[in-house]
Amino acid sequence: MKIAFCNRKNYDNPLGGDGVQMHKTKYYLEQLYKVDILILTCPDDLDESFDIVHIFNYLTINDTRPYFEKATSLNLDIISSSIYWDYKFSATHIFSKLFGTPDFISEKRISFQLKIINILAFFTNRPIGVSPKLRKHCLYFINSSKYILPNSIEEGNKLLQFCGDKDGKNQDKIRVIYNATDFNNENLQYDSYKNEAEFLLKYKIPSNYILQVGRIEYIKNQLNLLYALKDYPQIPIVFVGKVLEKKYYEKLKKIADKRGNVFFIPNIEHIDIKYFYKYAKVHVLLSLRESPGLVSLEAISMNCPIVVSDERFAPINTYFKNKAYITNPFDLNDILKNVMKANDDEKVKFEKNDFTWVKAAEQTYNVYLECTNKK
């Protein structure tokens, strides 16, 4: 079986969730099944030799639509990974860029901004994530796909709701593919560091720290974690991730310097990410959009207690129900309460069997068989 994996040209700069999902799925599919997968970043490379065209990421419409059009013209079967979530909250980052980043992101401020965004989107098709333009394209993607592979039933429902599929005529196209992690605390190799002290010394950080792994940008909402813990400088906070928005980082750094005991680590060896999770007291992700948030899966698979945003921002029921501290990412008191509870928690136990790349590959392959009528 020959499969084309189609993605945007810059999917790996920096490598985002769609790129990680694509590469991991490719690796395990080729390891486990008789498939030949080519990653394409240009629609012109599509031809009739492919059995299936697998297209990733609905949001990048200028890159995504040409793949659909080319595959349709060649009469090829299309399977699509939507990688969609409700973008309205994360779209409020435009106000940060225009008027400067606030000290923290409040629900009152967000509610006012959402009203303006809805008006802007209706008349200007900007921001693209909440625009009629994206809705139109997503509906085209759905109608052109034989099957749609969201990472959760919540994602699938939000996508169909956004596109106005009220009668559920496309519901039978949904095939949920779990997102996954190959991190595993039980199999962690200790050849990098003799002990925790050696690891902490390398990165010049204290023990018992609160951790957040992810790009430094508005939608990851590091600001509210800092502000919620501003009166508890005795608790170390470690941010691991590349700076994506400079002005946002400058505001974050200013508040961090005032608070103290905050550490920014932009570049690390990939193997070391596991150790950051292993030795953290808590991992916090107050993101305004995740589906589900690979770093949260990675952290909990390393038995690290996690705090995540509520069901408006992530597929809680599929991935984190009864496994995480769920918080309102705009409510500083709620954030503080949940972080403190998690900080007092013991290492958590997480059932990894459902959220492995082997399982994701198996689920994906079954859809391929279904698509080609070979099941």
Helices and strands as residue ranges (DSSP letters): E 2-6, H 17-32, E 36-40, G 43-45, E 52-56, H 61-73, E 77-81, G 90-92, H 93-99, H 107-124, G 128-130, H 132-144, E 147-148, H 153-162, G 171-173, G 185-187, H 196-203, E 210-213, G 218-220, H 222-228, E 237-240, H 246-259, E 262-265, H 270-279, E 282-285, H 294-301, E 306-309, H 316-319, E 325-327, H 332-343, G 353-355, H 357-371
